[in-house]
């Protein structure tokens, strides 16, 4: 199945709950329904550190009141390998992206860049799909893991991809250096400044997602798309037209 189960979803041994906000977006907007977060990772190794980071992120997001789903890319075909992309894993990934309000992407750094597995998943998400847009307007958090010293090559590339996919990429990010030192034998992240940064990033993702919820449609509305679709502005109902008319004619 393309969805990956999350073990011990409510167990957060590295989190000091004395300093953790259970609802970091409180006061910024409606918290109900819970924010829907899709998480993607970029390695198929049995002990994949990008997956382990994603799982820690998912547990934190659950703690913050979100609904999370982790996509397992193990059965994804290559782009154009299957005619019309008619493959169950491709369908599942696109449906999950449509379901999501926000996403978290975490890639290993391999040869100074994101992995092919990470790019494969993004390549299967079209900008437009049957009149729907699987990524546009969704908030995005980016993370990476490295085998050596800290680097930001992968997160920088993920930011470029997020911008290309018309997503709102949050300012904060996480880069875990020498990731093999940061997890115990059970695959749980040890307390560290790297873990604390992931907490920071997930807090910020929840805040931006809730804050932008009521405004997403307006933020991604485009003149070129209205023109292409042949949808003219209705001055009687368009708030900006009404506001300009009221300014020009105070008696209105």
GUPA-296095 format. One record per residue (C-alpha): residue number from 0; residue in one letter; x negated, y negated, z negated. Coordinates in nm, 2 decimals, always signed. Each point is the difference from the previous one (the first is absolute). Layout:
BEGIN
NUM | A | X | Y | Z
...
This chain:
BEGIN
0 | X | +0.00 | +0.00 | +0.00
1 | X | -0.13 | -0.35 | +0.08
2 | X | +0.09 | -0.13 | -0.34
3 | X | -0.25 | +0.08 | -0.28
4 | X | +0.11 | +0.08 | -0.35
5 | X | -0.15 | -0.21 | -0.28
6 | X | -0.13 | +0.20 | -0.29
7 | X | +0.06 | -0.15 | -0.35
8 | X | +0.17 | -0.30 | +0.14
9 | X | +0.05 | -0.17 | -0.34
10 | X | -0.34 | +0.08 | -0.16
11 | X | -0.23 | -0.30 | +0.00
12 | X | -0.31 | +0.09 | -0.21
13 | X | -0.22 | -0.28 | +0.13
14 | X | +0.27 | -0.28 | -0.05
15 | X | -0.01 | -0.20 | -0.33
16 | X | +0.37 | -0.06 | -0.04
17 | X | -0.06 | -0.28 | -0.25
18 | X | -0.09 | -0.22 | +0.30
19 | X | +0.23 | +0.15 | +0.27
20 | X | +0.31 | -0.18 | +0.11
21 | X | +0.28 | +0.25 | +0.06
22 | X | +0.17 | -0.24 | +0.24
23 | X | -0.27 | -0.23 | +0.15
24 | X | +0.25 | -0.17 | +0.24
25 | X | +0.25 | -0.10 | -0.27
26 | X | +0.14 | -0.34 | +0.08
27 | X | -0.12 | +0.00 | +0.36
28 | X | +0.31 | +0.16 | +0.15
29 | X | +0.24 | +0.29 | -0.02
30 | X | -0.16 | +0.31 | -0.13
31 | X | +0.28 | +0.22 | +0.11
32 | X | +0.00 | +0.22 | +0.20
33 | X | -0.35 | +0.11 | -0.09
34 | X | -0.27 | -0.11 | +0.26
35 | X | -0.06 | +0.28 | +0.25
36 | X | -0.37 | +0.06 | +0.05
37 | X | -0.16 | +0.23 | +0.26
38 | X | -0.36 | +0.11 | -0.07
39 | X | -0.25 | +0.12 | +0.27
40 | X | -0.35 | +0.15 | -0.05
41 | X | -0.27 | +0.08 | +0.25
42 | X | -0.16 | +0.33 | -0.08
43 | X | +0.10 | +0.37 | +0.03
44 | X | -0.27 | +0.13 | -0.24
45 | X | +0.13 | +0.22 | -0.28
46 | X | -0.15 | -0.24 | -0.25
47 | X | +0.08 | -0.32 | +0.19
48 | X | -0.09 | -0.31 | -0.19
49 | X | +0.22 | -0.23 | +0.21
50 | X | +0.29 | +0.23 | -0.08
51 | X | -0.09 | +0.00 | -0.37
52 | X | -0.01 | -0.38 | +0.00
53 | X | +0.34 | +0.00 | +0.18
54 | X | +0.14 | +0.23 | -0.26
55 | X | -0.12 | -0.22 | -0.29
56 | X | +0.15 | -0.30 | +0.19
57 | X | +0.33 | +0.19 | +0.03
58 | X | +0.01 | +0.08 | -0.37
59 | X | -0.05 | -0.37 | -0.08
60 | X | +0.27 | -0.11 | +0.24
61 | X | +0.24 | +0.25 | -0.16
62 | X | -0.10 | -0.15 | -0.34
63 | X | +0.08 | -0.35 | +0.15
64 | X | +0.35 | +0.12 | +0.09
65 | X | -0.05 | +0.09 | +0.37
66 | X | +0.10 | +0.29 | +0.21
67 | X | -0.30 | +0.16 | +0.17
68 | X | -0.06 | +0.25 | +0.28
69 | X | -0.34 | +0.13 | +0.11
70 | X | -0.04 | +0.11 | +0.36
71 | X | -0.21 | +0.31 | +0.07
72 | X | -0.18 | -0.04 | +0.34
73 | X | -0.12 | +0.36 | +0.02
74 | X | +0.24 | +0.10 | +0.28
75 | X | +0.00 | -0.33 | +0.21
76 | X | -0.09 | +0.06 | +0.36
77 | X | -0.23 | -0.24 | +0.19
78 | X | +0.16 | -0.29 | +0.18
79 | X | +0.14 | +0.11 | +0.34
80 | X | -0.07 | +0.36 | -0.08
81 | X | +0.37 | +0.08 | -0.02
82 | X | +0.23 | -0.13 | +0.28
83 | X | +0.20 | -0.29 | -0.13
84 | X | -0.15 | +0.03 | -0.35
85 | X | +0.27 | +0.26 | -0.06
86 | X | -0.15 | +0.16 | -0.30
87 | X | +0.15 | +0.05 | -0.35
88 | X | -0.29 | -0.17 | -0.18
89 | X | +0.01 | -0.30 | +0.23
90 | X | +0.37 | -0.03 | -0.05
91 | X | -0.04 | +0.03 | -0.38
92 | X | -0.28 | -0.27 | -0.01
93 | X | +0.21 | -0.24 | +0.20
94 | X | +0.31 | +0.06 | -0.21
95 | X | -0.20 | -0.05 | -0.32
96 | X | -0.14 | -0.33 | +0.14
97 | X | +0.35 | -0.12 | +0.08
98 | X | +0.11 | +0.10 | -0.35
99 | X | -0.28 | -0.19 | -0.17
100 | X | +0.00 | -0.36 | -0.11
101 | X | -0.38 | +0.01 | -0.07
102 | X | -0.29 | +0.23 | +0.07
103 | X | -0.34 | +0.09 | -0.15
104 | X | -0.28 | +0.11 | +0.23
105 | X | -0.32 | +0.16 | -0.13
106 | X | -0.28 | +0.12 | +0.23
107 | X | -0.34 | +0.14 | -0.07
108 | X | -0.29 | -0.18 | +0.17
109 | X | -0.16 | +0.23 | +0.25
110 | X | -0.28 | -0.13 | +0.22
111 | X | +0.08 | -0.35 | -0.12
112 | X | +0.37 | +0.01 | +0.10
113 | X | +0.34 | +0.15 | -0.08
114 | X | +0.05 | +0.36 | +0.09
115 | X | +0.17 | +0.14 | +0.30
116 | X | +0.27 | +0.15 | -0.23
117 | X | +0.09 | -0.35 | -0.13
118 | X | +0.00 | -0.15 | +0.35
119 | X | +0.21 | +0.29 | +0.13
120 | X | +0.28 | -0.08 | -0.24
121 | X | +0.00 | -0.36 | +0.10
122 | X | -0.01 | +0.09 | +0.37
123 | X | +0.32 | +0.20 | -0.05
124 | X | +0.19 | -0.31 | -0.13
125 | X | +0.12 | -0.21 | +0.30
126 | X | +0.07 | -0.37 | -0.04
127 | X | +0.35 | +0.06 | +0.14
128 | X | +0.20 | +0.32 | +0.00
129 | X | +0.35 | +0.00 | +0.14
130 | X | +0.06 | -0.36 | -0.09
131 | X | -0.13 | +0.06 | -0.35
132 | X | -0.34 | -0.10 | -0.13
133 | X | -0.17 | +0.26 | -0.23
134 | X | -0.26 | -0.23 | -0.15
135 | X | +0.09 | -0.37 | +0.06
136 | X | +0.06 | -0.20 | -0.31
137 | X | -0.11 | +0.27 | -0.24
138 | X | -0.25 | -0.09 | -0.27
139 | X | -0.33 | +0.19 | +0.01
140 | X | -0.28 | +0.08 | -0.25
141 | X | -0.33 | +0.13 | +0.13
142 | X | -0.26 | +0.22 | -0.18
143 | X | -0.31 | +0.20 | +0.09
144 | X | -0.23 | +0.25 | -0.16
145 | X | -0.37 | +0.03 | +0.08
146 | X | -0.26 | +0.28 | -0.06
147 | X | -0.27 | -0.26 | -0.06
148 | X | -0.02 | -0.36 | -0.12
149 | X | +0.29 | -0.23 | +0.01
150 | X | +0.11 | -0.11 | +0.35
151 | X | +0.29 | -0.18 | +0.15
152 | X | -0.01 | +0.11 | +0.36
153 | X | +0.30 | +0.23 | -0.02
154 | X | +0.22 | -0.25 | -0.19
155 | X | -0.09 | -0.27 | +0.25
156 | X | +0.10 | +0.22 | +0.29
157 | X | +0.32 | +0.10 | -0.18
158 | X | +0.08 | -0.37 | -0.03
159 | X | -0.04 | -0.05 | +0.37
160 | X | +0.23 | +0.30 | +0.07
161 | X | +0.26 | -0.13 | -0.25
162 | X | -0.01 | -0.34 | +0.16
163 | X | +0.04 | +0.16 | +0.35
164 | X | +0.29 | +0.20 | -0.13
165 | X | +0.17 | -0.32 | -0.12
166 | X | -0.02 | +0.08 | -0.37
167 | X | -0.06 | -0.23 | -0.29
168 | X | -0.33 | +0.12 | -0.15
169 | X | -0.04 | -0.11 | -0.36
170 | X | -0.32 | -0.19 | -0.10
171 | X | -0.13 | +0.26 | -0.25
172 | X | -0.17 | +0.32 | +0.10
173 | X | -0.19 | +0.30 | -0.14
174 | X | -0.33 | +0.15 | +0.10
175 | X | -0.12 | +0.30 | -0.21
176 | X | -0.38 | +0.06 | +0.03
177 | X | -0.15 | +0.34 | -0.06
178 | X | +0.35 | +0.14 | -0.03
179 | X | -0.13 | +0.35 | -0.09
180 | X | -0.10 | -0.15 | -0.34
181 | X | +0.34 | -0.15 | -0.07
182 | X | +0.22 | +0.31 | -0.04
183 | X | +0.00 | +0.28 | -0.25
184 | X | +0.03 | +0.37 | +0.09
185 | X | +0.38 | -0.02 | +0.00
186 | X | -0.01 | -0.27 | +0.26
187 | X | +0.10 | -0.28 | -0.23
188 | X | -0.18 | -0.34 | +0.01
189 | X | -0.21 | -0.09 | -0.30
190 | X | +0.04 | -0.33 | -0.18
191 | X | -0.22 | -0.26 | +0.18
192 | X | +0.01 | -0.34 | +0.16
193 | X | +0.08 | +0.18 | +0.33
194 | X | +0.31 | +0.15 | -0.16
195 | X | +0.09 | -0.34 | -0.14
196 | X | -0.02 | -0.16 | +0.34
197 | X | +0.24 | +0.26 | +0.14
198 | X | +0.24 | -0.10 | -0.28
199 | X | -0.04 | -0.36 | +0.10
200 | X | +0.06 | +0.07 | +0.37
201 | X | +0.32 | +0.20 | -0.07
202 | X | +0.13 | -0.27 | -0.24
203 | X | -0.05 | -0.25 | +0.28
204 | X | +0.16 | +0.21 | +0.26
205 | X | +0.31 | +0.04 | -0.21
206 | X | +0.02 | -0.38 | -0.06
207 | X | -0.04 | -0.09 | +0.37
208 | X | +0.25 | +0.27 | +0.11
209 | X | +0.27 | -0.13 | -0.24
210 | X | -0.08 | -0.36 | +0.06
211 | X | +0.03 | +0.04 | +0.38
212 | X | +0.31 | +0.22 | +0.00
213 | X | +0.26 | -0.27 | +0.06
214 | X | -0.21 | -0.17 | +0.26
215 | X | -0.14 | +0.28 | +0.22
216 | X | +0.24 | -0.05 | +0.29
217 | X | -0.07 | -0.37 | +0.02
218 | X | -0.37 | +0.04 | -0.04
219 | X | -0.03 | +0.23 | +0.31
220 | X | +0.26 | -0.18 | +0.21
221 | X | -0.17 | -0.11 | +0.33
222 | X | +0.09 | -0.24 | +0.27
223 | X | -0.15 | +0.23 | +0.27
224 | X | +0.21 | +0.29 | -0.11
225 | X | +0.32 | -0.20 | -0.01
226 | X | -0.08 | -0.13 | +0.35
227 | X | -0.07 | +0.35 | +0.13
228 | X | +0.32 | +0.14 | -0.15
229 | X | +0.20 | -0.30 | +0.13
230 | X | +0.13 | -0.10 | -0.34
231 | X | +0.04 | -0.38 | -0.02
232 | X | +0.01 | -0.19 | -0.32
233 | X | +0.36 | -0.08 | -0.12
234 | X | -0.03 | -0.35 | -0.13
235 | X | +0.33 | +0.04 | -0.19
236 | X | -0.14 | +0.27 | -0.23
237 | X | -0.38 | -0.05 | +0.02
238 | X | -0.11 | -0.15 | -0.33
239 | X | -0.30 | -0.19 | +0.15
240 | X | +0.22 | -0.16 | +0.26
241 | X | +0.26 | -0.10 | -0.26
242 | X | -0.28 | -0.14 | -0.22
243 | X | -0.15 | -0.21 | +0.28
244 | X | +0.35 | -0.12 | +0.11
245 | X | +0.07 | -0.11 | -0.36
246 | X | -0.33 | -0.19 | -0.02
247 | X | +0.06 | -0.18 | +0.33
248 | X | +0.36 | -0.07 | -0.09
249 | X | +0.03 | -0.05 | -0.38
250 | X | +0.38 | -0.03 | +0.02
251 | X | +0.03 | +0.36 | +0.12
